[in-house]
Amino acid sequence: MVRRLPTPYSYSQAVAAGDYVFLGLQRGFGATFTEQLRSALDGLTDTLARIGTSPDQVVKLHVYLKHIRDLPEMEKTMASYFSDGAYPARMTTTTEFIDSDCLLMMDGVAYTGIA
């Protein structure tokens, strides 16, 4: 069975398929990088809750930063959203965004099955 959390756009916020949840674009809002990161992580947490799981089930996270200089702040903030030792595999890269005020986006995969 496939379950989708649709958006008003041409993508789903999340798609649950079997034991996996594929997380679409998570973007934060705010004036600073930290505000946007916290907003994106709160959105990720809310999306996971709507699908019936939590951040500790995220196995892969891809973070796209506008500025690599924000990586140390991202590292510090990420630690407060995931349980110690339950960090997902992660790739971080830099890119430009269509929206000039956007400083980061993320997507990922969560596993909900029993290991």
C-alpha distances in whole Angstrom, upper triangle without the diagonal:
4,7,10,14,16,19,22,22,21,18,16,17,14,10,8,6,6,10,11,12,14,17,18,22,23,27,30,33,36,40,40,37,37,36,33,32,32,30,27,27,27,24,22,22,22,18,17,18,16,13,15,17,20,22,23,19,20,21,22,23,25,28,30,34,36,39,39,42,39,37,39,38,35,35,37,35,31,33,33,29,28,29,32,31,27,28,25,26,27,29,31,33,35,34,36,33,34,35,38,37,34,35,31,28,25,21,20,17,16,15,14,14,17,20
4,7,10,12,16,19,19,17,14,12,13,10,7,6,5,7,10,10,10,11,13,15,18,20,24,26,29,33,36,36,34,34,33,30,29,29,27,24,24,24,21,19,20,19,16,15,17,14,11,14,15,19,20,21,18,18,19,20,21,22,25,27,30,33,36,36,38,36,34,37,36,32,33,35,32,29,31,31,27,26,28,31,30,26,26,23,24,25,26,28,30,31,31,32,30,30,31,34,34,31,31,28,24,22,18,17,15,14,14,14,15,18,20
4,7,9,13,16,17,16,13,10,11,8,6,5,7,9,11,11,9,10,12,13,17,18,21,24,26,30,34,34,32,31,30,28,27,26,24,22,22,21,18,17,17,16,13,13,14,11,8,11,13,16,18,20,17,17,19,19,20,22,24,26,29,31,34,35,37,34,33,35,34,30,31,33,30,27,29,29,25,25,26,30,29,25,25,23,24,25,26,28,29,31,30,31,28,29,29,32,32,28,30,26,23,20,17,16,14,14,14,13,15,19,21
4,6,9,13,13,12,10,6,8,6,4,6,9,12,14,12,9,10,10,11,14,15,18,21,23,27,30,31,29,29,27,25,24,24,22,19,20,19,16,15,16,14,11,12,13,10,9,12,14,17,18,20,18,17,19,19,19,20,22,23,26,28,31,32,35,32,31,33,32,28,30,31,28,26,28,28,24,24,26,29,29,25,25,22,24,24,24,26,27,28,27,28,25,25,25,29,28,25,26,23,20,18,15,15,14,14,15,15,18,21,23
4,7,10,11,12,9,6,5,5,6,9,12,15,16,14,11,10,10,10,12,13,15,18,20,24,27,28,26,26,24,22,21,21,19,16,17,16,13,12,14,12,8,10,12,8,8,12,14,15,17,20,18,17,19,19,18,19,21,22,25,27,30,31,33,30,29,32,30,26,28,29,26,24,27,26,22,23,25,28,29,25,24,22,23,23,24,25,26,27,26,26,23,23,23,26,25,23,24,21,18,16,14,15,14,14,16,16,19,23,25
4,7,8,9,7,4,6,7,9,12,14,18,19,17,13,12,11,10,12,13,15,18,20,23,27,28,26,27,25,22,22,22,19,17,19,18,14,14,16,14,11,13,15,12,12,16,17,19,20,23,21,20,22,21,20,20,21,22,24,26,29,31,33,30,30,33,31,27,30,31,28,26,29,28,24,25,28,31,31,28,27,24,26,25,25,26,26,27,25,25,22,21,21,25,24,22,24,21,18,17,15,16,17,17,20,20,23,26,28
4,5,7,6,6,6,9,11,15,17,21,22,19,16,14,12,10,10,11,13,15,17,20,24,25,24,25,22,19,20,21,17,16,18,17,13,14,16,14,12,15,16,13,14,18,19,20,21,24,22,21,23,22,20,20,20,20,23,24,27,29,31,28,29,31,29,26,29,30,27,25,28,27,24,25,29,32,32,29,27,25,26,25,25,25,25,25,23,22,19,18,18,21,21,19,21,19,16,16,15,17,18,19,22,22,25,29,31
4,7,8,9,10,13,15,18,21,24,25,23,19,18,16,13,13,14,15,17,18,21,24,26,25,26,24,21,22,23,19,18,20,20,16,17,20,17,15,18,20,17,18,21,23,24,24,28,26,24,27,25,23,23,23,22,24,25,28,30,32,30,31,33,31,28,31,32,29,28,31,30,27,29,32,35,36,32,31,28,29,28,27,27,27,26,24,23,19,18,17,21,21,19,22,20,18,18,18,20,21,23,26,26,29,33,34
4,6,8,10,13,14,18,20,24,25,22,19,17,15,11,11,13,14,17,18,21,24,25,24,26,24,21,22,23,20,18,20,20,17,17,20,19,16,19,21,18,19,23,24,24,24,28,26,24,26,24,22,21,21,20,22,22,26,28,31,28,29,32,30,27,30,32,29,27,31,30,27,29,32,35,35,32,30,27,28,26,25,25,24,24,21,20,17,15,15,19,19,17,20,19,16,17,16,18,20,22,25,26,29,33,34
4,7,10,12,13,17,18,22,24,21,18,15,14,11,11,14,15,19,20,24,26,28,26,28,26,23,23,25,22,19,22,22,18,19,22,20,17,20,22,20,19,23,24,25,25,28,26,23,25,23,21,20,21,20,23,23,27,29,31,29,30,33,31,28,31,33,30,28,32,31,28,29,33,35,35,32,30,27,27,25,24,24,24,24,21,20,17,16,17,21,21,19,22,20,17,17,15,18,19,21,24,25,28,32,33
4,7,9,10,13,15,19,20,17,14,11,10,7,8,11,13,17,19,23,26,26,25,26,24,21,21,22,20,17,19,19,16,15,18,17,14,16,19,17,16,20,20,21,21,24,22,20,21,19,18,17,18,18,21,22,25,27,30,27,27,30,29,26,28,30,27,25,28,28,25,26,29,32,31,28,26,23,23,22,22,22,22,22,20,20,17,16,17,21,21,18,20,18,15,14,12,14,15,18,20,21,24,28,29
4,5,7,10,13,16,17,14,11,9,8,6,8,11,13,16,19,23,26,26,25,25,24,20,20,21,18,16,17,17,14,13,16,14,11,13,15,13,12,16,17,18,18,21,19,17,19,18,17,17,18,18,21,23,26,28,30,27,27,30,28,25,27,29,26,24,27,26,23,23,26,29,29,26,24,21,22,21,21,22,22,23,22,22,19,19,19,23,22,20,21,18,15,14,11,13,13,15,17,18,21,25,26
4,7,10,13,17,17,14,10,9,6,5,6,8,11,13,16,20,23,23,22,22,20,17,17,17,15,12,13,14,10,9,12,11,7,10,12,10,10,14,14,15,15,18,17,15,17,16,14,15,16,16,19,21,24,25,28,25,24,27,25,22,24,25,22,20,23,23,19,20,23,26,26,23,21,19,20,19,20,20,21,22,21,21,18,18,18,22,21,18,19,16,13,11,9,11,12,13,16,17,20,24,25
4,7,10,13,13,10,7,6,4,5,9,10,13,16,19,23,26,26,24,24,22,20,19,19,17,14,14,15,11,10,12,11,7,8,11,9,8,11,12,13,13,16,14,12,14,14,13,14,16,18,21,23,26,27,29,26,25,28,26,23,24,26,23,20,23,22,19,19,22,25,24,21,20,17,18,18,19,20,21,23,22,23,21,21,22,25,24,20,21,18,14,12,9,9,9,10,13,13,16,20,22
4,6,10,11,8,6,5,7,8,12,13,17,20,23,26,30,29,27,27,26,23,22,22,21,18,18,18,15,13,15,14,10,10,13,11,9,12,13,15,15,17,14,13,15,15,15,16,18,20,23,26,29,29,32,29,28,30,29,25,27,28,26,23,25,25,21,21,24,26,26,22,21,18,19,19,20,22,23,25,25,26,23,24,25,28,27,24,25,21,17,15,12,11,10,10,12,12,15,19,20
4,7,7,6,4,6,9,11,15,16,19,22,25,29,32,32,29,29,28,25,24,24,22,19,19,19,17,14,15,15,11,10,12,11,7,10,11,13,15,16,13,13,14,15,16,18,20,22,26,29,31,31,34,31,29,31,30,27,27,29,27,23,25,25,21,21,22,25,24,21,20,18,19,20,22,24,25,27,27,29,27,27,28,31,30,27,27,24,20,17,14,12,10,9,9,9,11,15,17
4,6,5,6,8,11,13,17,19,22,25,28,32,35,35,32,32,31,29,27,27,26,23,22,23,20,17,18,18,15,13,16,14,11,13,13,16,17,18,14,14,15,16,17,19,22,24,28,31,33,33,36,33,31,34,33,29,30,31,29,26,28,28,24,23,25,27,26,22,22,19,20,21,23,25,27,29,29,30,29,29,30,33,33,29,30,26,23,19,16,14,11,10,10,10,11,15,16
4,6,8,11,14,17,20,21,25,28,31,35,38,37,34,34,33,31,29,29,28,25,24,24,22,19,20,20,17,15,17,16,12,13,13,16,18,18,14,15,15,16,19,21,24,27,30,33,36,35,38,35,33,35,34,31,31,32,30,27,28,29,25,23,24,27,25,22,22,19,20,22,24,27,29,31,32,33,32,33,34,37,36,32,32,29,25,22,18,16,12,11,9,8,8,12,14
4,7,10,13,16,20,21,24,27,30,33,36,35,33,32,32,29,27,27,26,23,22,22,21,18,18,19,16,13,15,15,11,12,11,14,15,14,11,12,12,14,17,19,23,25,29,32,34,33,36,33,31,32,32,28,28,30,28,24,25,26,22,20,21,23,21,18,19,16,17,20,22,25,27,30,31,33,31,33,33,36,35,32,31,27,24,21,17,14,10,8,6,5,5,8,10
4,6,10,13,16,17,21,23,27,30,33,32,29,29,29,26,24,24,23,20,19,20,18,15,16,17,14,11,14,14,11,12,10,12,13,13,10,9,10,11,13,16,19,22,25,28,30,30,32,30,28,29,29,25,25,27,25,22,23,24,20,18,20,22,20,17,17,14,15,17,19,21,24,26,27,29,28,29,30,32,32,28,28,24,20,17,13,10,7,6,5,6,7,11,12
4,6,10,13,14,17,20,23,27,30,29,26,26,25,23,21,21,20,17,16,17,15,12,13,13,10,8,11,11,8,10,9,11,11,13,9,9,10,11,12,14,17,19,23,26,28,28,30,27,26,28,27,23,23,25,23,20,21,22,18,17,19,22,21,17,16,14,15,16,18,20,22,24,25,26,25,26,26,29,28,25,25,21,17,14,11,8,6,5,6,7,10,14,15
4,6,10,12,15,18,22,25,28,27,25,24,24,21,19,20,19,16,15,17,14,11,13,14,11,10,13,13,11,13,12,13,13,14,11,10,10,10,10,12,14,16,20,23,25,25,28,25,24,26,25,22,22,25,22,19,22,22,18,18,20,23,22,18,17,14,14,14,16,17,19,21,21,23,21,23,23,26,26,22,22,18,15,12,8,6,5,7,9,11,14,17,18
4,7,8,12,14,18,21,24,24,21,21,21,18,16,17,15,12,12,13,11,8,11,12,8,8,12,12,10,13,12,12,11,14,12,9,11,10,9,10,12,14,17,20,23,23,25,22,21,24,23,19,20,22,20,17,20,20,16,16,19,22,21,18,16,13,14,14,15,16,17,19,19,20,19,20,20,23,22,19,19,15,11,9,5,5,6,8,11,13,16,19,20
4,6,10,13,16,20,23,22,20,21,20,17,16,17,15,12,13,14,11,9,13,13,10,11,15,14,13,16,15,15,14,17,15,13,14,12,11,10,12,13,16,18,21,22,24,22,21,24,23,19,21,23,21,18,21,22,18,19,22,24,24,21,19,16,16,15,15,16,16,18,17,18,16,17,17,20,20,16,17,14,10,8,5,7,9,11,15,17,20,23,24
4,6,10,13,17,19,19,17,18,17,13,13,15,13,9,11,13,10,9,13,13,11,13,16,15,15,18,17,17,15,18,17,14,16,14,11,10,10,10,13,15,18,19,22,19,19,22,20,17,20,22,19,17,21,21,18,19,22,25,25,22,19,17,17,15,15,14,15,15,14,15,12,13,14,16,16,12,13,10,7,6,5,9,11,14,18,19,23,26,27
4,7,10,14,17,16,14,15,14,10,10,11,9,6,8,9,7,6,10,11,9,11,14,14,15,17,16,15,13,17,16,14,16,14,11,10,9,10,12,14,17,18,20,17,17,20,18,15,17,19,16,14,18,18,15,16,20,22,23,20,18,16,17,15,15,14,15,15,15,15,13,14,14,16,15,11,12,9,6,5,6,9,12,14,18,19,23,26,26
4,7,10,13,13,11,12,11,7,8,10,8,5,9,10,8,9,12,13,12,14,17,17,18,20,19,18,16,19,19,17,19,17,13,12,10,10,11,12,15,17,18,15,16,19,17,14,17,18,15,15,18,18,16,18,22,24,25,22,20,18,19,17,16,15,15,14,14,14,11,12,11,13,11,8,9,7,5,7,9,12,16,17,21,23,26,29,30
4,7,10,10,9,9,7,4,6,7,5,4,8,8,8,10,12,13,13,15,17,18,19,21,20,18,16,20,21,18,20,19,15,14,12,12,12,13,15,17,18,14,16,18,15,13,16,17,13,14,17,16,14,17,21,23,25,22,20,19,21,18,18,16,17,16,15,15,13,14,12,13,10,8,8,7,7,9,12,15,18,19,23,25,28,31,31
4,7,8,9,10,7,5,8,9,6,7,11,11,10,13,15,15,16,18,20,20,22,24,23,21,19,23,24,22,24,22,19,18,15,14,14,14,16,18,18,15,17,19,16,15,18,19,15,16,20,18,17,20,24,26,28,26,23,23,24,22,21,19,19,18,17,16,14,14,11,12,9,8,9,9,10,13,16,19,22,23,27,28,32,34,35
4,6,7,8,5,5,9,9,8,10,13,13,13,16,17,17,19,21,22,23,25,27,26,24,22,25,26,24,27,25,21,20,17,16,15,14,16,18,18,15,17,18,15,15,19,18,15,17,20,19,18,21,25,27,29,27,25,25,26,23,23,20,21,19,19,17,15,16,13,13,9,9,9,11,13,16,19,22,25,26,30,31,35,37,37
4,7,9,7,7,11,12,11,13,16,16,17,19,21,21,22,25,26,27,29,31,29,27,25,28,29,27,29,27,23,22,19,17,15,14,15,17,16,14,17,18,15,15,19,19,16,19,22,20,20,24,27,29,31,29,27,27,28,25,24,21,21,19,19,17,16,17,13,12,8,9,9,12,15,18,21,24,28,29,33,34,38,40,40
4,5,5,6,9,10,11,12,14,15,16,18,20,21,22,24,26,27,29,30,28,26,23,26,28,25,27,25,21,20,16,16,13,12,12,14,13,10,14,14,11,12,16,15,13,16,19,18,18,21,25,26,28,27,24,24,25,22,22,19,19,17,17,16,16,18,15,13,10,10,8,11,14,16,20,23,26,27,31,33,36,38,38
4,5,5,6,9,10,10,12,14,15,16,18,20,21,22,24,26,27,28,26,23,20,23,25,22,24,22,18,17,13,12,9,10,10,11,10,7,10,11,8,9,12,12,11,13,16,16,16,19,22,23,25,24,21,21,22,19,18,15,15,14,15,14,14,17,14,13,10,9,6,8,11,13,17,20,23,25,28,30,34,35,35
4,5,5,6,8,10,10,12,14,15,16,18,20,21,22,24,26,27,24,21,18,21,23,21,23,21,18,17,14,14,12,13,13,14,12,9,11,11,7,8,11,10,8,11,13,12,13,16,19,20,22,22,19,20,21,18,19,16,17,16,18,18,17,20,17,16,13,12,9,10,13,14,18,20,23,24,27,29,32,34,34
4,5,5,6,9,10,10,12,14,15,16,18,20,21,22,24,25,24,21,19,22,24,21,24,22,19,19,15,15,14,14,15,16,16,12,14,15,11,11,14,13,10,13,15,14,14,17,21,22,24,23,21,21,23,21,21,18,19,18,19,19,17,19,16,16,12,11,10,11,13,15,18,20,23,24,27,29,32,34,34
4,6,5,6,9,10,10,12,14,15,16,18,20,21,23,24,22,20,18,21,22,20,22,20,16,16,12,12,11,12,13,15,15,11,13,15,12,10,14,14,11,12,16,15,14,17,21,22,24,23,20,20,21,18,18,16,16,15,16,15,14,16,13,13,10,8,7,7,9,11,15,17,21,22,25,27,30,33,33
4,5,5,6,8,10,10,12,14,15,16,18,20,21,22,20,17,15,17,19,17,19,17,13,13,10,11,10,12,13,14,14,10,11,12,9,7,11,11,8,9,12,12,11,14,17,19,21,19,16,16,18,15,15,13,15,14,16,16,15,18,16,16,13,10,8,7,8,9,13,15,18,19,23,24,28,30,30
4,5,5,6,8,10,10,12,14,15,16,18,20,21,19,16,13,16,18,17,19,18,15,16,13,14,14,16,16,17,17,13,14,14,11,9,12,11,8,9,12,10,9,12,16,18,20,18,16,17,19,17,18,16,18,18,19,20,18,21,18,19,15,13,12,11,11,12,15,16,19,19,22,24,27,29,29
4,5,5,6,9,10,10,12,14,15,16,18,20,18,16,14,18,19,17,20,19,16,16,14,15,14,16,17,19,19,15,16,17,14,12,15,15,11,12,15,13,11,15,18,21,23,21,19,19,21,19,19,18,19,19,19,19,17,19,16,17,14,12,12,10,11,11,14,16,19,19,23,24,27,29,30
4,5,5,6,9,10,10,12,14,15,17,18,17,14,12,16,17,14,17,16,12,12,10,12,12,14,16,17,18,14,15,17,14,11,14,15,11,11,14,13,11,14,17,20,21,19,16,16,18,15,16,15,16,16,17,17,15,17,15,16,14,11,11,8,7,8,10,12,15,16,20,21,25,27,28
4,5,5,6,9,10,10,12,14,15,16,14,11,9,12,14,12,15,14,11,12,11,13,14,16,18,18,19,15,15,16,13,11,13,13,9,8,11,10,7,10,14,16,18,15,13,13,16,14,16,15,17,18,19,20,18,20,19,20,17,14,13,11,10,9,11,12,14,14,17,19,22,24,25
4,5,5,6,9,10,10,12,14,15,14,11,10,14,15,14,17,17,14,16,14,16,17,19,21,22,22,18,18,19,16,14,16,15,12,11,13,11,9,12,15,18,20,17,16,16,19,18,19,19,21,21,22,23,20,22,20,22,19,16,16,14,13,12,13,14,16,16,19,19,23,25,26
4,5,5,6,9,10,10,12,14,13,12,11,15,15,14,17,16,14,15,14,16,17,19,21,22,23,19,20,21,18,16,18,18,14,13,16,15,12,14,17,20,22,19,17,17,19,18,19,18,20,21,21,21,19,20,18,20,18,15,15,13,11,10,11,13,15,15,18,18,22,25,26
4,5,5,6,9,10,11,12,11,9,8,11,12,10,13,13,11,12,12,14,16,19,21,21,23,19,19,20,18,15,16,17,14,12,15,14,10,12,15,18,19,16,14,13,16,15,16,16,18,20,20,21,19,21,20,22,20,16,16,13,11,9,9,9,11,11,14,15,19,21,22
4,5,5,6,9,10,10,9,6,6,10,11,10,14,14,13,15,15,18,19,22,24,24,25,21,20,21,19,16,17,17,14,12,14,12,9,10,13,16,18,15,14,14,17,16,19,19,21,23,24,25,23,24,23,25,22,19,19,16,14,12,12,12,13,11,14,14,18,20,21
4,5,5,6,9,10,9,9,9,13,13,13,17,17,16,18,17,20,21,24,26,26,27,24,23,24,22,19,21,21,17,16,17,15,12,14,16,20,21,18,18,17,20,20,22,22,24,25,25,26,23,24,23,25,23,20,20,18,16,14,14,14,15,13,16,16,19,22,24
4,5,5,6,9,9,9,10,13,12,12,15,15,14,16,16,18,21,23,25,26,28,24,24,25,23,20,21,22,19,17,19,18,14,15,18,21,22,18,18,16,19,19,20,21,23,24,24,25,22,23,22,25,23,20,20,17,14,13,11,12,12,11,14,14,18,20,22
4,5,5,6,5,5,7,10,9,9,13,13,13,16,17,19,22,25,27,27,28,25,24,25,23,20,21,21,18,16,18,16,13,13,15,19,19,15,15,14,17,17,20,21,23,25,25,26,24,26,25,27,25,22,22,19,16,14,12,11,10,8,11,10,14,17,19
4,5,5,5,6,9,11,11,12,16,17,17,19,20,23,25,27,29,30,31,27,26,27,25,22,23,23,20,18,19,17,14,14,16,20,21,17,18,17,20,21,23,24,26,28,28,29,27,28,27,30,27,24,24,22,19,17,16,15,14,12,13,12,15,18,20
4,5,8,9,12,15,14,14,18,19,18,20,21,24,26,28,31,31,33,29,28,30,27,24,26,26,23,21,22,21,17,18,20,23,24,20,21,20,22,23,25,25,28,29,29,30,27,28,27,29,27,25,25,22,20,18,16,16,15,13,15,13,17,19,22
4,6,9,11,14,12,12,15,17,17,19,21,23,26,29,31,31,33,30,29,30,28,25,26,27,24,21,23,21,18,18,19,23,23,19,20,18,21,21,23,25,27,29,29,30,27,28,28,31,29,26,26,23,20,17,15,14,12,10,11,10,13,16,19
4,7,11,12,10,12,15,17,18,21,23,25,28,31,33,33,34,31,30,31,29,26,26,26,24,21,22,21,17,16,18,21,21,18,19,18,21,22,25,26,29,31,31,32,30,31,31,33,31,28,28,25,22,20,17,16,14,11,11,9,12,14,17
4,7,8,7,9,12,14,15,18,20,23,26,29,30,30,32,28,27,27,26,23,23,23,21,18,18,17,14,13,14,17,18,14,15,14,17,19,22,23,26,28,29,31,29,30,30,32,30,27,27,23,21,18,16,14,12,8,9,7,10,12,15
4,5,6,8,11,13,13,17,18,21,23,26,28,27,28,25,23,24,22,19,19,20,17,14,15,14,10,9,11,14,15,11,12,12,15,17,20,21,24,26,27,29,27,29,29,30,28,25,24,21,19,16,15,13,12,9,10,9,13,14,16
4,5,5,9,11,10,14,15,18,20,23,24,24,25,22,20,20,19,16,16,16,14,11,11,11,7,6,8,12,12,9,9,9,12,13,16,17,21,23,24,26,25,27,26,28,26,23,21,18,16,13,12,11,10,8,10,11,14,16,16
4,6,8,11,12,15,17,20,22,26,27,25,26,23,21,21,20,17,16,17,15,12,12,12,9,6,7,10,9,6,7,8,12,13,17,19,22,25,27,29,28,30,30,31,29,26,24,21,19,16,15,12,11,8,9,10,13,13,13
4,6,9,11,15,17,20,23,26,28,26,28,25,23,24,23,19,19,20,18,14,15,15,12,9,10,13,12,8,9,8,11,13,17,19,22,25,26,29,28,30,30,32,30,26,25,22,19,16,14,11,9,5,6,6,9,11,11
4,6,7,11,13,17,19,23,24,23,25,22,20,21,20,17,16,18,16,12,13,14,11,9,11,13,12,9,8,6,8,10,13,15,18,21,23,25,24,27,27,28,27,23,22,18,16,12,10,7,6,4,6,9,12,14,13
4,7,10,13,17,20,23,24,23,25,22,20,21,21,18,17,19,18,14,15,16,14,11,13,14,12,9,8,4,6,8,12,14,18,21,23,25,25,28,28,30,28,25,23,19,17,13,11,8,6,5,6,10,12,13,12
4,7,10,13,16,20,21,20,22,20,17,19,20,16,15,18,17,13,15,17,14,12,15,16,14,11,9,5,5,6,8,11,14,17,19,22,22,24,25,26,26,22,20,17,14,10,8,5,5,7,9,13,15,17,16
4,6,10,13,16,18,17,19,17,14,17,16,13,13,16,14,11,13,15,13,12,15,16,15,12,9,6,6,5,7,8,11,14,16,19,18,21,21,23,22,18,17,13,11,7,6,4,7,9,12,15,18,20,19
4,7,10,13,15,14,17,15,13,16,16,12,13,16,15,12,15,17,15,15,18,19,18,16,12,10,9,6,5,6,8,11,12,15,15,18,19,20,20,16,14,11,8,5,5,6,9,12,15,18,21,23,23
4,6,10,12,11,14,11,10,13,13,9,11,14,13,11,14,16,14,15,18,19,19,17,13,11,11,7,6,5,6,8,10,13,13,16,16,17,16,13,11,7,6,4,7,9,12,15,18,21,24,26,26
4,7,9,9,12,11,10,14,14,11,13,16,15,14,17,19,17,18,22,23,23,21,17,15,14,11,8,6,5,5,6,9,9,13,13,14,14,10,8,5,5,6,9,11,15,18,21,24,27,30,29
4,5,6,9,7,8,12,11,9,12,15,14,14,17,19,18,19,23,23,24,22,19,17,17,13,11,7,6,5,6,8,9,13,13,12,12,9,6,5,7,9,12,15,18,21,24,27,30,32,32
4,7,9,8,10,14,13,12,15,17,17,17,20,22,21,23,26,27,27,26,22,21,20,17,14,11,8,5,5,6,7,11,11,9,10,8,5,6,9,12,15,18,22,24,28,31,34,36,35
4,5,6,8,11,11,11,14,16,16,17,20,21,21,23,26,26,27,26,22,22,21,17,15,11,9,6,8,9,11,14,14,12,12,11,7,9,12,14,17,20,24,26,30,32,35,37,37
4,5,6,9,10,10,12,14,15,15,18,20,20,22,25,24,24,24,20,20,19,15,13,9,8,6,9,11,14,18,18,16,16,14,10,10,13,14,18,19,23,25,28,32,34,36,35
4,6,7,8,10,11,13,14,15,18,20,20,22,25,24,25,25,21,21,21,17,16,12,11,10,13,14,16,20,19,17,16,15,11,12,15,17,20,22,25,27,31,33,36,38,37
4,6,6,6,9,10,11,12,15,16,17,19,22,21,23,22,19,19,19,15,14,11,11,10,13,14,15,19,18,16,15,13,9,9,13,14,18,20,23,25,28,31,34,35,34
4,5,5,6,9,10,10,13,15,16,17,19,19,19,19,16,16,16,12,11,8,10,10,13,15,17,21,20,19,17,15,11,11,13,13,16,18,21,22,26,28,31,32,31
4,5,5,6,9,10,11,14,15,16,19,17,19,19,16,17,17,14,14,12,13,14,17,19,20,24,23,22,20,18,14,14,16,16,19,20,23,24,27,30,32,33,32
4,5,5,6,9,10,12,13,15,18,17,19,19,16,17,18,15,15,13,15,15,17,19,20,23,21,20,18,16,12,12,15,15,18,20,23,23,27,29,32,33,32
4,5,5,6,9,10,11,13,15,16,17,16,13,14,15,12,12,10,12,13,15,17,18,21,20,19,17,15,11,10,12,12,15,16,19,20,23,25,28,30,29
4,6,5,7,9,11,11,14,13,14,14,11,12,13,11,12,10,13,15,18,20,21,25,24,23,21,18,15,13,15,14,16,17,19,20,22,25,27,28,27
4,6,6,7,10,11,13,12,14,15,12,15,16,14,16,14,17,18,21,23,23,27,25,24,22,20,16,15,17,16,19,19,21,21,24,26,29,29,29
4,5,6,7,10,12,13,15,15,12,14,16,14,16,14,17,18,20,22,22,25,23,23,20,18,15,13,15,14,17,17,20,20,22,24,27,28,28
4,5,5,7,10,10,12,11,9,10,12,11,13,12,15,17,20,22,21,24,23,23,21,18,16,13,14,12,14,14,16,16,19,21,24,25,24
4,6,6,7,7,10,10,8,11,13,13,15,15,18,20,23,25,25,28,27,27,25,22,19,17,17,16,17,17,18,17,20,21,24,24,23
4,6,8,9,12,11,10,13,16,16,18,18,21,22,25,26,26,29,27,27,24,22,20,18,18,17,18,18,19,18,20,21,24,25,24
4,7,9,12,10,9,11,14,14,17,17,20,21,23,25,24,27,26,26,24,21,19,16,16,14,15,15,16,15,17,18,21,22,22
4,6,8,6,6,8,12,12,16,16,20,22,25,27,26,29,28,29,26,23,21,18,17,15,15,14,14,13,15,16,18,19,19
4,6,5,7,10,14,15,18,19,23,26,28,30,30,33,32,32,30,27,25,22,21,19,19,17,17,15,16,16,18,18,18
4,6,7,11,13,15,18,19,23,26,29,31,31,34,33,34,31,28,26,23,23,20,21,19,19,17,18,19,21,20,19
4,6,9,11,13,17,19,23,25,28,31,31,35,34,35,33,29,27,24,23,20,20,18,17,16,16,17,19,18,16
4,6,9,12,16,18,21,24,27,30,29,32,32,33,31,28,25,22,21,18,17,15,14,12,12,14,16,15,14
4,7,8,12,14,18,21,23,26,26,29,29,30,28,24,22,19,18,15,15,12,12,12,13,15,17,18,16
4,6,10,12,16,19,21,24,24,27,27,28,27,23,21,18,16,13,12,9,9,9,11,13,16,17,15
4,7,10,14,17,20,23,23,26,27,28,27,23,21,18,16,13,12,9,10,11,12,16,17,18,17
4,7,10,13,16,19,20,23,24,24,24,20,18,14,13,10,10,9,10,12,15,18,20,22,20
4,7,10,13,16,17,21,22,22,22,19,16,13,12,10,10,10,12,15,17,21,23,25,23
4,7,10,13,15,18,19,19,19,16,13,10,10,9,11,12,15,17,20,23,26,28,26
4,7,10,12,16,17,17,18,14,12,10,10,10,12,14,17,20,23,26,29,31,30
4,7,10,13,15,14,15,12,10,9,10,11,14,16,20,23,26,29,32,34,33
4,7,10,12,11,13,11,9,9,10,12,14,17,20,24,27,30,33,35,35
4,7,9,8,10,9,9,9,11,13,16,19,23,26,29,32,35,38,37
4,5,6,8,6,8,8,9,12,15,18,22,25,28,31,34,37,37
4,6,9,8,11,11,11,15,17,20,24,27,30,33,36,39,39
4,6,6,9,10,11,15,17,21,24,27,31,33,36,39,40
4,6,8,11,13,16,19,23,27,29,33,35,38,41,41
4,6,9,12,15,19,22,26,28,32,34,37,40,40
4,6,8,12,15,18,22,24,28,30,34,36,37
4,7,11,14,18,21,23,27,30,33,35,35
4,7,11,14,17,20,23,26,29,32,31
4,7,11,14,17,20,23,26,29,29
4,7,11,13,17,19,23,25,25
4,7,10,14,16,20,22,22
4,7,10,13,16,19,19
4,7,10,12,15,15
4,6,9,12,13
4,6,9,9
4,7,9
4,6
4
